[in-house]
Amino acid sequence: MQEVKGFWDGKKSKISLSVPNLSDDILEKVKECIDTGWIVKGNFVAEFEKTLAQYTKLSEVVTVQSGTAALHEAYRLLGVNTDDEVIVPNVTFIATVNPAVYLKAHPIFIDCDDTLNMDLGKLEDFLKNECEVRDGATYNKKTDRIIKVLTVVHLLGNLIDMERVISIADKYKLKVLEDAAQAMGCFYTTGKYKGNHAGTIGDIGVISFNANKIITAAGGGAILSKNPDLLQEARYLSMVAKTSSPYIYHDNVGYNYNLTNIQGAFGVSQMKRLEGFVEAKLHNYNLYRSLLKDIKGIKFLEFNKNSRSNHWYYTIIVDEEEYGISRNKLFEKFNEAGIQTGPLWGIMSEQKPFKNYQSYKIEKSKFYVKNALHLPCSTNLKEEEVFEVVKVLKEFSRHLTF
Ligand SMILES: Cc1ncc(COP(=O)(O)O)c(C=O)c1O
C-alpha cells in the first residue's frame, strides 16, 4: 500500500478531523464519582442507559466498554461459533469484522455501492448464486460452511435500506447484526421503519461512543435490541457471566465489558447535547457543499433520503483528472496546511489478517478507497475553519484561479 504523509506522522493539526465536544458539567459529574468512590459502578451508567433507551425508543439498552466489545457480544449472542461464516461489508472500519474472527468465524466480504454501504444487489447475487438453503439454513457452496449472520453497517451516518436487508435475511435465514457505531442520532423518516433509530431493527444493533463519534462516553459502546432475552444475556456476559451473589459463581465464560461510572458521567452529559450536535453537523455539511459547488472533480458523498442522518463524516470523492491532484496529494496538502483530513479506511479484503477470506465482486470499494477523503467535521467546527478548509480545496482546483 502506498504511504501517504499526513496526520499519522504525529504532527498536531490546527483543524482536526473529528474531536469530542465536551462541556464543564462533566467535571462536576466526574468529581462526584471521585468524591463518592463510585468510579466503576454507579448511577451514571444506569442514567445513561435510560436516556439511550428513551431516545432510541427501546425498553432497555446495555452499555459496554466499546463498540468493538458490543460487536463481540453481539456475534456471540447471535450464535456465531468456530467455522461459521458471517457476511460483512468490504468498506467499514475493521472493528466490524474483528470480533467475528475472535470467535474463529470466517468473514465473507461484499462490495459497496455508490453510497459506500454494502451493495445489496451483489449481496443477493452472492446468496442466490454461491449459496444453497437446506435444512433451514444457508450454506456457502464453496466451503459447505453455514452462514449465520449478515452484518450491515450504516457507514458515515448514512442509513442502509433496512427493509431490503431484513427481507433478504428472512429469505436466507440469516440473523441481522446492525453496526450503527457511526449512526447515533439517525432514524428513518419514510417506509416501514419510519421513526426507528439506527441499530434498533436488526436482531442486535451496536453503537460506539469512541472519541471521534457524534457523542462520546470517553470510549464505550451500546448493545441495542428489541429482544429482552438477548439484552439480559448481553448484560450477564458483560459482567463475567456471574450467576449468583454474594457467592461468586459463573456458569459461562463471560467478559468484563461494563461501562464505568466515569464513562457514564460523560454519556449523560453528551446525550443532552446530541440534538444540537446533529444540527451543527448538518449546518457545516451544507456550508461546505454550498462553498464547493463550483469545484469540478470534487463530489460530496450524498446522505440517503430515507432518513434523518447525523451527517457524521463529510466525505468527498476526488477525481484526479478533473480536479487537478490526486486524493493522496490533497491529503498531503491538507496536512501541510495543518488540517487533519482522513482517507477512507483500508478495505477489508486487503487487510493482512483477512487476505485469505472470501470476497465477492470487489470493484467499487477499490475505487473509493483510493479517492475518498473525509473533511473536518467536529461538532465544534467553526465557520472560519470551514472557510480555511475550502481555501485549500480551491487552491488546487484546476478550474479556479486566484
Ligand atoms: C463501523 C464501526 N464499527 C465498529 C466500531 C468500533 O467501535 P469502538 O471504537 O467503540 O470499539 C467503529 C468505531 O470506531 C466503527 O466505526
The ligand as an SDF file (V2000), in Angstrom:
LIG
                    3D

 16 16  0  0  0  0  0  0  0  0999 V2000
  -18.2740    0.9590   11.7730 C   0  0  0  0  0  0  0  0  0  0  0  0
  -17.6100    0.7850   13.1040 C   0  0  0  0  0  0  0  0  0  0  0  0
  -17.7850   -0.3610   13.7640 N   0  0  0  0  0  0  0  0  0  0  0  0
  -17.2570   -0.5590   14.9720 C   0  0  0  0  0  0  0  0  0  0  0  0
  -16.5010    0.4140   15.6020 C   0  0  0  0  0  0  0  0  0  0  0  0
  -15.8660    0.1040   16.9170 C   0  0  0  0  0  0  0  0  0  0  0  0
  -16.1950    0.9700   17.9260 O   0  0  0  0  0  0  0  0  0  0  0  0
  -15.1530    1.2670   19.0980 P   0  0  0  0  0  0  0  0  0  0  0  0
  -14.0780    2.1150   18.5430 O   0  0  0  0  0  0  0  0  0  0  0  0
  -16.0010    1.9550   20.1260 O   0  0  0  0  0  0  0  0  0  0  0  0
  -14.6530   -0.0440   19.5890 O   0  0  0  0  0  0  0  0  0  0  0  0
  -16.3110    1.6310   14.9630 C   0  0  0  0  0  0  0  0  0  0  0  0
  -15.5770    2.7210   15.5950 C   0  0  0  0  0  0  0  0  0  0  0  0
  -14.6330    3.2030   15.6190 O   0  0  0  0  0  0  0  0  0  0  0  0
  -16.8550    1.8250   13.6760 C   0  0  0  0  0  0  0  0  0  0  0  0
  -16.6730    2.9690   13.0170 O   0  0  0  0  0  0  0  0  0  0  0  0
  1  2  1  0
  2  3  1  0
  2 15  2  0
  3  4  2  0
  4  5  1  0
  5  6  1  0
  5 12  2  0
  6  7  1  0
  7  8  1  0
  8  9  2  0
  8 10  1  0
  8 11  1  0
 12 13  1  0
 12 15  1  0
 13 14  2  0
 15 16  1  0
M  END
$$$$
